[in-house]
């Protein structure tokens, strides 16, 4: 199992892709595919067939996966943004 720069439970920011700028808690990591599930980001609709929980069937929204390289810890992201702002103000 490879070591990644983020772990389950970390607060992360998506730094590239269609969901760039979204923040959330890391719910799960699929290490073989190098993808992660971020809470509230990359929402997708899943059509559920009729069952006891959904007698009429349903369309449920759930989180999709994001590649691990598109994630950064929120603390690192904030410190990087603070350094950028201080450089802009000094010049």
OpenMM code with the backbone's topology and positions (N, CA, C; nanometers):
from openmm import Vec3, app, unit

residues = "UNK UNK UNK UNK UNK UNK UNK UNK UNK UNK UNK UNK UNK UNK UNK UNK UNK UNK UNK UNK UNK UNK UNK UNK UNK UNK UNK UNK UNK UNK UNK UNK UNK UNK UNK UNK UNK UNK UNK UNK UNK UNK UNK UNK UNK UNK UNK UNK UNK UNK UNK UNK UNK UNK UNK UNK UNK UNK UNK UNK UNK UNK UNK UNK UNK UNK UNK UNK UNK UNK UNK UNK UNK UNK UNK UNK UNK UNK UNK UNK UNK UNK UNK UNK UNK UNK UNK UNK UNK UNK UNK".split()
positions = [
    Vec3(0.0845, -0.1184, 0.0000),
    Vec3(0.0000, 0.0000, 0.0000),
    Vec3(0.0888, 0.1245, 0.0000),
    Vec3(0.0740, 0.2113, -0.1014),
    Vec3(0.1588, 0.3303, -0.1077),
    Vec3(0.1191, 0.4348, -0.0036),
    Vec3(0.2163, 0.5179, 0.0340),
    Vec3(0.1883, 0.6273, 0.1264),
    Vec3(0.1501, 0.7505, 0.0464),
    Vec3(0.0435, 0.8179, 0.0869),
    Vec3(-0.0033, 0.9384, 0.0196),
    Vec3(0.0181, 1.0589, 0.1095),
    Vec3(0.0117, 1.1781, 0.0521),
    Vec3(0.0324, 1.3009, 0.1277),
    Vec3(-0.0913, 1.3419, 0.2071),
    Vec3(-0.2030, 1.2741, 0.1872),
    Vec3(-0.3253, 1.3000, 0.2634),
    Vec3(-0.3757, 1.1688, 0.3221),
    Vec3(-0.4492, 1.1787, 0.4344),
    Vec3(-0.5038, 1.0605, 0.5000),
    Vec3(-0.6538, 1.0766, 0.5183),
    Vec3(-0.7203, 0.9675, 0.5462),
    Vec3(-0.8631, 0.9688, 0.5747),
    Vec3(-0.8880, 1.0586, 0.6961),
    Vec3(-0.9869, 1.1477, 0.6851),
    Vec3(-1.0195, 1.2383, 0.7938),
    Vec3(-0.9563, 1.3757, 0.7808),
    Vec3(-0.8589, 1.3929, 0.6897),
    Vec3(-0.7948, 1.5232, 0.6694),
    Vec3(-0.8896, 1.6201, 0.6008),
    Vec3(-0.8731, 1.7495, 0.6299),
    Vec3(-0.9439, 1.8562, 0.5584),
    Vec3(-0.8616, 1.8861, 0.4337),
    Vec3(-0.9217, 1.8744, 0.3152),
    Vec3(-0.8480, 1.8935, 0.1901),
    Vec3(-0.9157, 1.9969, 0.1002),
    Vec3(-0.8378, 2.0467, 0.0038),
    Vec3(-0.8868, 2.1384, -0.0984),
    Vec3(-0.8551, 2.0749, -0.2329),
    Vec3(-0.9493, 2.0820, -0.3261),
    Vec3(-0.9253, 2.0325, -0.4618),
    Vec3(-0.8554, 2.1445, -0.5377),
    Vec3(-0.7348, 2.1173, -0.5901),
    Vec3(-0.6542, 2.2235, -0.6503),
    Vec3(-0.6611, 2.2275, -0.8022),
    Vec3(-0.7195, 2.1265, -0.8650),
    Vec3(-0.7346, 2.1316, -1.0107),
    Vec3(-0.8504, 2.0433, -1.0547),
    Vec3(-0.8959, 2.0670, -1.1756),
    Vec3(-1.0073, 1.9902, -1.2288),
    Vec3(-1.1374, 2.0672, -1.2247),
    Vec3(-1.2452, 1.9998, -1.2538),
    Vec3(-1.3761, 2.0634, -1.2633),
    Vec3(-1.4263, 2.1147, -1.1283),
    Vec3(-1.3785, 2.0590, -1.0183),
    Vec3(-1.4255, 2.0964, -0.8854),
    Vec3(-1.3205, 2.1759, -0.8094),
    Vec3(-1.2376, 2.2480, -0.8809),
    Vec3(-1.1277, 2.3255, -0.8229),
    Vec3(-1.1798, 2.4252, -0.7193),
    Vec3(-1.1118, 2.4313, -0.6029),
    Vec3(-1.1466, 2.5262, -0.4983),
    Vec3(-1.2393, 2.4716, -0.3914),
    Vec3(-1.2997, 2.3561, -0.4132),
    Vec3(-1.3905, 2.3004, -0.3131),
    Vec3(-1.3115, 2.2383, -0.1982),
    Vec3(-1.3664, 2.2535, -0.0763),
    Vec3(-1.3048, 2.1996, 0.0441),
    Vec3(-1.3944, 2.0921, 0.1025),
    Vec3(-1.3332, 1.9993, 0.1724),
    Vec3(-1.4112, 1.8978, 0.2411),
    Vec3(-1.3225, 1.8012, 0.3151),
    Vec3(-1.3871, 1.7152, 0.3932),
    Vec3(-1.3155, 1.6138, 0.4687),
    Vec3(-1.2977, 1.4909, 0.3800),
    Vec3(-1.1821, 1.4273, 0.3916),
    Vec3(-1.1539, 1.3078, 0.3132),
    Vec3(-1.2263, 1.1899, 0.3764),
    Vec3(-1.3156, 1.1276, 0.3008),
    Vec3(-1.3972, 1.0182, 0.3525),
    Vec3(-1.3281, 0.8829, 0.3335),
    Vec3(-1.2741, 0.8602, 0.2131),
    Vec3(-1.2129, 0.7305, 0.1833),
    Vec3(-1.1058, 0.7467, 0.0764),
    Vec3(-1.0121, 0.6514, 0.0734),
    Vec3(-0.9074, 0.6493, -0.0292),
    Vec3(-0.9041, 0.5104, -0.0912),
    Vec3(-0.9053, 0.5065, -0.2265),
    Vec3(-0.8868, 0.3814, -0.2998),
    Vec3(-0.7414, 0.3800, -0.3453),
    Vec3(-0.6552, 0.3096, -0.2708),
    Vec3(-0.5111, 0.3203, -0.2942),
    Vec3(-0.4670, 0.2584, -0.4265),
    Vec3(-0.5308, 0.1525, -0.4716),
    Vec3(-0.4904, 0.0906, -0.5986),
    Vec3(-0.5183, 0.1815, -0.7171),
    Vec3(-0.6307, 0.2522, -0.7129),
    Vec3(-0.6667, 0.3427, -0.8225),
    Vec3(-0.6135, 0.4834, -0.8005),
    Vec3(-0.5566, 0.5114, -0.6820),
    Vec3(-0.5054, 0.6433, -0.6436),
    Vec3(-0.6139, 0.7504, -0.6535),
    Vec3(-0.7309, 0.7183, -0.5989),
    Vec3(-0.8427, 0.8123, -0.6002),
    Vec3(-0.8980, 0.8265, -0.4586),
    Vec3(-0.9651, 0.9392, -0.4337),
    Vec3(-1.0177, 0.9669, -0.3006),
    Vec3(-1.1582, 1.0238, -0.3104),
    Vec3(-1.2368, 1.0041, -0.2042),
    Vec3(-1.3722, 1.0573, -0.1952),
    Vec3(-1.3685, 1.1740, -0.0977),
    Vec3(-1.4092, 1.2933, -0.1455),
    Vec3(-1.4106, 1.4136, -0.0625),
    Vec3(-1.5559, 1.4497, -0.0336),
    Vec3(-1.5841, 1.4791, 0.0930),
    Vec3(-1.7196, 1.5099, 0.1373),
    Vec3(-1.7708, 1.6367, 0.0691),
    Vec3(-1.8845, 1.6265, 0.0002),
    Vec3(-1.9491, 1.7423, -0.0620),
    Vec3(-1.8921, 1.7841, -0.1959),
    Vec3(-1.7942, 1.7148, -0.2472),
    Vec3(-1.7342, 1.7517, -0.3758),
    Vec3(-1.7591, 1.6413, -0.4786),
    Vec3(-1.7646, 1.6792, -0.6044),
    Vec3(-1.7794, 1.5835, -0.7153),
    Vec3(-1.9086, 1.5018, -0.6998),
    Vec3(-2.0194, 1.5709, -0.6712),
    Vec3(-2.1467, 1.5021, -0.6498),
    Vec3(-2.1984, 1.4441, -0.7814),
    Vec3(-2.2480, 1.3214, -0.7726),
    Vec3(-2.3042, 1.2555, -0.8896),
    Vec3(-2.4366, 1.1908, -0.8526),
    Vec3(-2.5226, 1.1723, -0.9509),
    Vec3(-2.6542, 1.1139, -0.9263),
    Vec3(-2.6509, 0.9643, -0.9571),
    Vec3(-2.7084, 0.8860, -0.8673),
    Vec3(-2.7152, 0.7413, -0.8863),
    Vec3(-2.8619, 0.7009, -0.8837),
    Vec3(-2.9061, 0.6320, -0.9852),
    Vec3(-3.0438, 0.5866, -0.9948),
    Vec3(-3.0577, 0.4549, -0.9195),
    Vec3(-3.1464, 0.4539, -0.8182),
    Vec3(-3.1668, 0.3355, -0.7357),
    Vec3(-3.2928, 0.2627, -0.7826),
    Vec3(-3.2853, 0.1316, -0.7892),
    Vec3(-3.4045, 0.0555, -0.8268),
    Vec3(-3.4943, 0.0380, -0.7065),
    Vec3(-3.6135, -0.0083, -0.7286),
    Vec3(-3.7105, -0.0256, -0.6201),
    Vec3(-3.6570, -0.1251, -0.5177),
    Vec3(-3.6728, -0.0887, -0.3901),
    Vec3(-3.6306, -0.1763, -0.2807),
    Vec3(-3.7142, -0.1406, -0.1578),
    Vec3(-3.6843, -0.2033, -0.0455),
    Vec3(-3.7595, -0.1723, 0.0756),
    Vec3(-3.7276, -0.0309, 0.1253),
    Vec3(-3.6029, 0.0139, 0.1097),
    Vec3(-3.5684, 0.1501, 0.1508),
    Vec3(-3.6272, 0.2535, 0.0561),
    Vec3(-3.6352, 0.2211, -0.0730),
    Vec3(-3.6876, 0.3123, -0.1751),
    Vec3(-3.7986, 0.2409, -0.2524),
    Vec3(-3.9225, 0.2387, -0.1981),
    Vec3(-4.0300, 0.1627, -0.2638),
    Vec3(-4.0642, 0.2137, -0.4036),
    Vec3(-4.0445, 0.3432, -0.4296),
    Vec3(-4.0739, 0.3983, -0.5618),
    Vec3(-3.9493, 0.4040, -0.6505),
    Vec3(-3.8343, 0.3641, -0.5957),
    Vec3(-3.7089, 0.3882, -0.6645),
    Vec3(-3.6683, 0.5316, -0.6322),
    Vec3(-3.5468, 0.5716, -0.6621),
    Vec3(-3.5036, 0.7070, -0.6265),
    Vec3(-3.3808, 0.7459, -0.7067),
    Vec3(-3.3546, 0.8754, -0.7097),
    Vec3(-3.2302, 0.9274, -0.7641),
    Vec3(-3.1546, 0.9866, -0.6461),
    Vec3(-3.0431, 0.9247, -0.6100),
    Vec3(-2.9670, 0.9619, -0.4915),
    Vec3(-2.8393, 1.0334, -0.5342),
    Vec3(-2.8061, 1.1437, -0.4652),
    Vec3(-2.6795, 1.2118, -0.4925),
    Vec3(-2.5740, 1.1601, -0.3969),
    Vec3(-2.4554, 1.1291, -0.4501),
    Vec3(-2.3455, 1.0838, -0.3663),
    Vec3(-2.2140, 1.1354, -0.4212),
    Vec3(-2.1089, 1.1259, -0.3429),
    Vec3(-1.9791, 1.1776, -0.3835),
    Vec3(-1.9108, 1.0825, -0.4797),
    Vec3(-1.8483, 1.1400, -0.5816),
    Vec3(-1.7649, 1.0637, -0.6719),
    Vec3(-1.6210, 1.0711, -0.6241),
    Vec3(-1.5288, 1.0197, -0.7043),
    Vec3(-1.3888, 1.0192, -0.6643),
    Vec3(-1.3095, 1.1264, -0.7374),
    Vec3(-1.1992, 1.1664, -0.6761),
    Vec3(-1.1075, 1.2645, -0.7314),
    Vec3(-0.9684, 1.2017, -0.7269),
    Vec3(-0.8854, 1.2269, -0.8274),
    Vec3(-0.7498, 1.1719, -0.8247),
    Vec3(-0.6713, 1.2352, -0.7108),
    Vec3(-0.5888, 1.1559, -0.6467),
    Vec3(-0.5168, 1.1988, -0.5271),
    Vec3(-0.4211, 1.3152, -0.5565),
    Vec3(-0.3731, 1.3264, -0.6802),
    Vec3(-0.2800, 1.4338, -0.7151),
    Vec3(-0.3496, 1.5693, -0.7239),
    Vec3(-0.4822, 1.5704, -0.7298),
    Vec3(-0.5576, 1.6953, -0.7362),
    Vec3(-0.5970, 1.7466, -0.5984),
    Vec3(-0.5454, 1.6852, -0.4921),
    Vec3(-0.5807, 1.7241, -0.3552),
    Vec3(-0.4609, 1.7837, -0.2831),
    Vec3(-0.4901, 1.8772, -0.1917),
    Vec3(-0.3875, 1.9358, -0.1056),
    Vec3(-0.4491, 1.9553, 0.0323),
    Vec3(-0.3686, 1.9340, 0.1372),
    Vec3(-0.4180, 1.9590, 0.2730),
    Vec3(-0.4585, 2.1048, 0.2839),
    Vec3(-0.5689, 2.1313, 0.3529),
    Vec3(-0.6210, 2.2669, 0.3650),
    Vec3(-0.5237, 2.3580, 0.4382),
    Vec3(-0.4530, 2.3064, 0.5376),
    Vec3(-0.3568, 2.3889, 0.6121),
    Vec3(-0.2428, 2.4343, 0.5213),
    Vec3(-0.1925, 2.3442, 0.4363),
    Vec3(-0.0861, 2.3803, 0.3409),
    Vec3(-0.1374, 2.4814, 0.2394),
    Vec3(-0.2607, 2.4623, 0.1946),
    Vec3(-0.3207, 2.5527, 0.0965),
    Vec3(-0.3362, 2.6933, 0.1541),
    Vec3(-0.3819, 2.7026, 0.2791),
    Vec3(-0.4014, 2.8326, 0.3433),
    Vec3(-0.2688, 2.9044, 0.3666),
    Vec3(-0.1667, 2.8300, 0.4087),
    Vec3(-0.0363, 2.8940, 0.4309),
    Vec3(0.0231, 2.9421, 0.2993),
    Vec3(0.0015, 2.8680, 0.1921),
    Vec3(0.0499, 2.9095, 0.0605),
    Vec3(-0.0227, 3.0359, 0.0143),
    Vec3(-0.1528, 3.0435, 0.0388),
    Vec3(-0.2316, 3.1613, 0.0008),
    Vec3(-0.1878, 3.2831, 0.0827),
    Vec3(-0.1562, 3.2641, 0.2102),
    Vec3(-0.1119, 3.3746, 0.2949),
    Vec3(0.0221, 3.4291, 0.2466),
    Vec3(0.1122, 3.3407, 0.2057),
    Vec3(0.2426, 3.3852, 0.1533),
    Vec3(0.2243, 3.4653, 0.0251),
    Vec3(0.1316, 3.4224, -0.0594),
    Vec3(0.1060, 3.4949, -0.1841),
    Vec3(0.0553, 3.6357, -0.1574),
    Vec3(-0.0369, 3.6486, -0.0621),
    Vec3(-0.0943, 3.7795, -0.0300),
    Vec3(0.0103, 3.8726, 0.0286),
    Vec3(0.1001, 3.8203, 0.1119),
    Vec3(0.2034, 3.9047, 0.1715),
    Vec3(0.3029, 3.9518, 0.0653),
    Vec3(0.3307, 3.8698, -0.0352),
    Vec3(0.4214, 3.9094, -0.1439),
    Vec3(0.3593, 4.0179, -0.2304),
    Vec3(0.2297, 4.0102, -0.2529),
    Vec3(0.1604, 4.1095, -0.3357),
    Vec3(0.1565, 4.2446, -0.2646),
    Vec3(0.1335, 4.2447, -0.1351),
    Vec3(0.1235, 4.3696, -0.0594),
    Vec3(0.2582, 4.4393, -0.0460),
    Vec3(0.3695, 4.3632, -0.0386),
    Vec3(0.5003, 4.4245, -0.0190),
    Vec3(0.5549, 4.4890, -0.1455),
    Vec3(0.5096, 4.4469, -0.2625),
    Vec3(0.5603, 4.5061, -0.3873),
    Vec3(0.4763, 4.6189, -0.4371),
] * unit.nanometer
topology = app.Topology()
chain = topology.addChain("A")
for resn in residues:
    res = topology.addResidue(resn, chain)
    for name in ("N", "CA", "C"):
        topology.addAtom(name, app.Element.getBySymbol(name[0]), res)
